[in-house]
Amino acid sequence: MPITYKECKDNSSIHSLEEVCKKSYDEGRFHLPDGIIYHRTKHTCVMTVVDRSFINLVLKECHDIPFSGQLSEDRTTEKVKTCIWWPMWQKHVAEYCKTCDRCQTSNKSTGKRLGNMIKIQEPSRPWEIVHMDWVTGLPPGGDRSYNACQVI
């Protein structure tokens, strides 16, 4: 799964990775102990560089496997960034999580944020402040099949 510098030079499908490595090697972002390409971050964490053909496998291992615990996009990003690297990996993690049905239905709220409750002044006399709301979704009833009720 890790890419060696020799594989990078020999394999045309990862030729673009070789170009990325050449540009960033002088800046200290990549190093090659034992011929395996590693990527450094500003926090000095060293990550193995992987070939594009392994991206879906890595994402599946970090996100879908029960041992991973069906992680959210944020937690999957954290898990991937601690051990593995490839060009544009954050974009791939986001796209992968957007295709996950379970993530879309359970991890983040997709609706509008609810407003804050505001405390009102206590009324000085009866009926000074009146509130109204609707109860909807009731089973149809009556001659006209009403399914809502106004509450005051």
N, C-alpha and C positions, 0 to 999 in steps of 0.2 A: 504494500500500500504506500509506503513512503517513496518519494521520487529520488533517484540518484542523479547526480550531474550527468553521468554517462547516458542514462535513459533520456534525459532532457535533450541531449545533443543528438541521439540516435532516432528518436521518435518524432515524426513530423506533426503528430496531433497535439503535442505539447510544446511545439516550437515557440509559440507565443509566450509560454512560461519562461523559456530560456531568455527571451528578450526582456521580460520583466525583471528577471534575476540579474541580468547584466546591468540594467539601469540602476538598480537599487543596491547591488553588491558593494559598490564603492562607498555608499552612504552607511554601510554597516547594518542594513536591514536583513541581509542574508549571510549565512556562513555554511561551510561545507565540511563538517567533521566526518571522517570515514566515507566521504563521497556522497552522503545523504544531504539534501538541501533542507535547511532550516530557516525559519523566518523569526526575526526578533521583534518584540514590541518595545514601546518606551518603558514598560515595566520590567524589562529584561526577561520576560517569559519566552521560552524557546518552543516553537511549534513546528511540527513536521509539515512540509508542503506536500499536498496530494494532487494527483492527476484528476482532470475533469471527469474521467470515467468513474471515479469513486465518489463523486459528490453526492449522488442520491443515496448510496450506501451509508455514507457518513451521516447524512441528515436523518435517514431512517433510524440508525443506531442511536443518535442523540435525541430524537424526538418521539419515535413511534414505539420502540421496544418497551414492554411493560416495566423492565428494570429502570428505565429512564423516568417513568411515572407520567407519561403523556404531558410533556412540558409545554408551557406557553412560549410564544415567540421570544420574549425577553429571557426566559430561563434557557431556552435552546441556544440562543445567541451566546449567553454566558458559558454554556457547556462547550460549544464548538470553539470559542475563542481561547479556551485554556489549553487546547491540545492540538489543534489542526489549523491549517491555513491554505487558502487558494485565492487567486484574484477574484475580487467582488464577492467574497463569501457572505457578507452581511445581506446583500441583495438576494442571494440564493436562499438564505435562511428565511427571510421575510416572505419570499414567493412560496416556499415550501409550506410554511405555516398558514398562509392564506388559502391553500388548497386543502387544508385539513378541516373536515367537517366538525370534528369535536372541538377544535380551537375556536372556530367561528361561532359555535353555539354556547360555549361555556366559559371562555377565558375573559373576554372583555365585553363590557356593555356597549351595545351599538346604538342605543337610543339617546335622546337628548338628556342632558343632565337636569335633574329635578331642581326646582327653585328652593331657596331657603325658607323655613318657616319664620313668620314674623309675629311677634307678640303684639296683640292689640290692647288698647286701653280698656279698662273695665268700664262698662257703660254706667252712667249716673242714674238712668231711669229705664224702665222696661221698654222694649222695642226700639231703643236708640240705635242699636247695632243688630242687623239681621243678616244671617248667612244662608246661602242657598247652594244646593248641590244636586246632582242627578245620580240616581242608582240605575244603571243600565244592564242589559243582558239578562233580564228576568224572563221567565217563561211567559209566552203570550197569554193574556187573559182578558175577560170581558168581551162585550159585543164587538169592539173594534180591534181586538187582539193587541192591547197595549203591552209593551215590553220594557217600559222605563217608569221611574217614579221620581217626582221632584220632592226633595227633602228640605224643609225650612227649619 
